[in-house]
Amino acid sequence: MNDFPRTIVLGANGQVGSSLIRQLGESGVGITRKDADITNKAALFRVLDSAGPVSALINAAAYTDVDGAERERERAFAVNAHAPAWAAAWAAEHNIPFAHFSTEYVFPDGGERYWLEGDATAPLNAYGESKRAGELAVHEANQEGVIIRTSWVYSEQSGNFVRKVLELAKSQQSLTVVSDQVGRPTYAPDLAIPALQIAHDAALRSKIHGGVLHLASGEPVSKYDFARAIVDTGVSEGVLSRAIPITEITTDQLSSSVRRPLRCVLDISLAQSLGLQTKPWRESLVAVVRTASQ
Ligand SMILES: NC(=O)c1ccc[n+]([C@@H]2O[C@H](COP(=O)([O-])OP(=O)(O)OC[C@H]3O[C@@H](n4cnc5c(N)ncnc54)[C@H](OP(=O)(O)O)[C@@H]3O)[C@@H](O)[C@H]2O)c1
């Protein structure tokens, strides 16, 4: 049963975008790359203008390849900063709410504390810089726009950490995973209802001071422990025939030259106080692992 009014979703084929569209059902107006390359302002506005009457616009489109963003910096900024600003401006001009997704990668290493919405951002890599530029550009174009920062998104779609670990666990004898990167894994479909509530409830938005909200699932975990949980769930769900050994390493032992923040955990107490809950990731993990066998 879908209670939300007609809503445009940019990035409708992505993990979060497709979850929003599924939740919206017939009220969803999904825009994919096929409809418009959002880095082409005229094409973006043409497709938005032809959407008919809508009550909100949500941007779930993004350049999400963290390594690729170092090589394709301009492209990352075009998708993650310029296009969101145009979409935010379009929403302001049409007097409808605008919500935009961002990432914990706008922050550096968090140490023992969790990052609050109002903390100063200082990204460590080009992807994070492009997303921070997007946050600033969205708020400049549309002061009512809401930025939803999330982390470690996974879903039934291929390419995310959960699916990659399962594939590697099937094809390799052992895995090596970092234990000093800690975050909150978030099941994309769990973001859909809270994001739509934010987009469609003005009273709720008025409680999001500064226009930024952290929304991510349950308990923080290291990549190593998350990989361990994925493999164990794979075995218990009959997707993997055995629990392959996983070796724990630190980020500085990796060959990648792209810096990723260590212990970078979003504080989600504001979302929780507003009643915007997501399920614990362990529950959703079972559902995703099960689909990997199909
Ligand atoms: N994935 C994560 O772990 C993670 C973590 C923290 C925050 N986030 C944020 O959460 C949001 C959603 O992420 P996600 O995981 O759902 O991303 P995703 O699965 O990579 O989806 C992004 C979508 O954007 C579309 N897109 C990219 N460039 C485009 C362009 N030039 N024109 C039109 N469409 C374009 C992609 O289209 P194609 O399918 O055609 O490429 C894709 O469908 C993003 O803002 C991301 O930064 C993600």
PDBQT file of the ligand as one rigid body, heavy atoms in Angstrom, charges set to zero:
ROOT
HETATM    1  N1  LIG A 301      26.679   3.065  -2.513  1.00  0.00    +0.000 N 
HETATM    2  C1  LIG A 301      27.110   3.420  -1.311  1.00  0.00    +0.000 C 
HETATM    3  O1  LIG A 301      27.769   2.646  -0.607  1.00  0.00    +0.000 OA
HETATM    4  C2  LIG A 301      26.776   4.783  -0.764  1.00  0.00    +0.000 A 
HETATM    5  C3  LIG A 301      27.293   5.155   0.488  1.00  0.00    +0.000 A 
HETATM    6  C4  LIG A 301      26.985   6.411   1.002  1.00  0.00    +0.000 A 
HETATM    7  C5  LIG A 301      26.185   7.281   0.282  1.00  0.00    +0.000 A 
HETATM    8  N2  LIG A 301      25.707   6.902  -0.935  1.00  0.00    +0.000 N 
HETATM    9  C6  LIG A 301      24.905   7.867  -1.684  1.00  0.00    +0.000 C 
HETATM   10  O2  LIG A 301      23.592   7.351  -1.818  1.00  0.00    +0.000 OA
HETATM   11  C7  LIG A 301      23.044   7.761  -3.066  1.00  0.00    +0.000 C 
HETATM   12  C8  LIG A 301      22.538   6.560  -3.834  1.00  0.00    +0.000 C 
HETATM   13  O3  LIG A 301      23.610   5.649  -4.028  1.00  0.00    +0.000 OA
HETATM   14  P1  LIG A 301      23.398   4.246  -4.748  1.00  0.00    +0.000 P 
HETATM   15  O4  LIG A 301      24.250   3.260  -4.053  1.00  0.00    +0.000 OA
HETATM   16  O5  LIG A 301      21.949   3.994  -4.949  1.00  0.00    +0.000 OA
HETATM   17  O6  LIG A 301      24.082   4.586  -6.147  1.00  0.00    +0.000 OA
HETATM   18  P2  LIG A 301      24.029   3.730  -7.499  1.00  0.00    +0.000 P 
HETATM   19  O7  LIG A 301      23.438   2.394  -7.257  1.00  0.00    +0.000 OA
HETATM   20  O8  LIG A 301      25.404   3.846  -8.088  1.00  0.00    +0.000 OA
HETATM   21  O9  LIG A 301      23.001   4.557  -8.370  1.00  0.00    +0.000 OA
HETATM   22  C9  LIG A 301      23.299   5.816  -8.876  1.00  0.00    +0.000 C 
HETATM   23  C10 LIG A 301      22.430   6.022 -10.100  1.00  0.00    +0.000 C 
HETATM   24  O10 LIG A 301      22.785   7.306 -10.657  1.00  0.00    +0.000 OA
HETATM   25  C11 LIG A 301      22.711   7.172 -12.053  1.00  0.00    +0.000 C 
HETATM   26  N3  LIG A 301      23.551   8.162 -12.726  1.00  0.00    +0.000 N 
HETATM   27  C12 LIG A 301      24.886   8.343 -12.586  1.00  0.00    +0.000 A 
HETATM   28  N4  LIG A 301      25.313   9.305 -13.430  1.00  0.00    +0.000 NA
HETATM   29  C13 LIG A 301      24.221   9.725 -14.119  1.00  0.00    +0.000 A 
HETATM   30  C14 LIG A 301      24.020  10.687 -15.135  1.00  0.00    +0.000 A 
HETATM   31  N5  LIG A 301      25.042  11.426 -15.616  1.00  0.00    +0.000 N 
HETATM   32  N6  LIG A 301      22.773  10.863 -15.626  1.00  0.00    +0.000 NA
HETATM   33  C15 LIG A 301      21.739  10.118 -15.164  1.00  0.00    +0.000 A 
HETATM   34  N7  LIG A 301      21.861   9.193 -14.189  1.00  0.00    +0.000 NA
HETATM   35  C16 LIG A 301      23.095   8.993 -13.681  1.00  0.00    +0.000 A 
HETATM   36  C17 LIG A 301      23.253   5.786 -12.336  1.00  0.00    +0.000 C 
HETATM   37  O11 LIG A 301      22.820   5.402 -13.616  1.00  0.00    +0.000 OA
HETATM   38  P3  LIG A 301      23.432   4.101 -14.347  1.00  0.00    +0.000 P 
HETATM   39  O12 LIG A 301      22.807   2.957 -13.616  1.00  0.00    +0.000 OA
HETATM   40  O13 LIG A 301      22.976   4.235 -15.748  1.00  0.00    +0.000 OA
HETATM   41  O14 LIG A 301      24.916   4.216 -14.163  1.00  0.00    +0.000 OA
HETATM   42  C18 LIG A 301      22.647   4.975 -11.192  1.00  0.00    +0.000 C 
HETATM   43  O15 LIG A 301      21.424   4.393 -11.561  1.00  0.00    +0.000 OA
HETATM   44  C19 LIG A 301      24.148   8.549  -3.771  1.00  0.00    +0.000 C 
HETATM   45  O16 LIG A 301      23.976   9.915  -3.522  1.00  0.00    +0.000 OA
HETATM   46  C20 LIG A 301      25.413   8.084  -3.097  1.00  0.00    +0.000 C 
HETATM   47  O17 LIG A 301      26.440   9.058  -3.151  1.00  0.00    +0.000 OA
HETATM   48  C21 LIG A 301      25.975   5.682  -1.468  1.00  0.00    +0.000 A 
ENDROOT
TORSDOF 0
